[in-house]
Amino acid sequence: MASLTSPWLVLLVGMGCTFLAAASGGSRNPTAGFEKVELTDGDFQVQSPSNVPESQRFQYRNGVRTFWVHRNDKPINTATHTNPRSEVKLRGHDYSSGVWQFEGYGYVPSGTSGASVMQIHNQEGAAHSTILMLHVYNGVLRFYSGTVVEPDIYNRWFRLNVVHDVRASTVAVYIDGKHKFGTSVTPSESYYFKFGVYMQHHDQSSCMESRWTNVTLYTKH
Ligand SMILES: *[C@@H]1O[C@H](CO)[C@@H](O)[C@H](O)[C@H]1NC(C)=O
């Protein structure tokens, strides 16, 4: 058994992966012209590995949601063969038109690699399950495992804004208020936002973690 999965270490560490911390803030405003969509705690539907209680892979304290998974964790249920994840799905905020924006302050501790930290998910049954994923590999935030969005993402709070213009079929990513990435995406029928950690297929660390606070949803018609 890997040492990170031993019960005494989980108790000792308390929550999350055993990485260190730091902090900073953001600037500017990609949300200008958007209106806020009301969210309640019930809209944040947690999905976590089926091999352990949710509280061993997700904690919500002082407004901060901490998500972590171990490389050998199980999927969220026995019906799926997907990789381990500890994520929130913003439940009840599926959308199929308009312009939508996810905002959150994220933190990825150094040591986390091979994980998606934020997604725009398609409705179930779509040809591609997502139109946007932000992956972390060795300190670099990427669009899937491709284009670099932010070269140095570890150990700091960053403000993430992801704008999805459904009619134009485009997405744009802002880090700390600055436009960092944009692309056209394949149209689909319905979308929703997810964030947390979802293990990917290469360069995975033994434990993957992200933290999120001040998650806000916006729209524009
Ligand atoms: C989240 O919002 C609170 C209240 O506005 C603020 O004090 C805090 O600094 C914010 N957190 C981050 C990481 O920006």
The ligand as an ORCA input file, in Angstrom:
! r2SCAN-3c Opt
* xyz 0 1
  C     -13.133     35.464     -1.619
  O     -14.073     36.461     -1.263
  C     -13.864     37.000      0.043
  C     -15.042     37.921      0.341
  O     -15.224     38.851     -0.687
  C     -12.519     37.677      0.076
  O     -12.285     38.191      1.363
  C     -11.425     36.679     -0.267
  O     -10.180     37.330     -0.352
  C     -11.726     36.006     -1.604
  N     -10.745     34.943     -1.822
  C      -9.854     34.968     -2.805
  C      -8.917     33.808     -2.881
  O      -9.793     35.871     -3.608
*
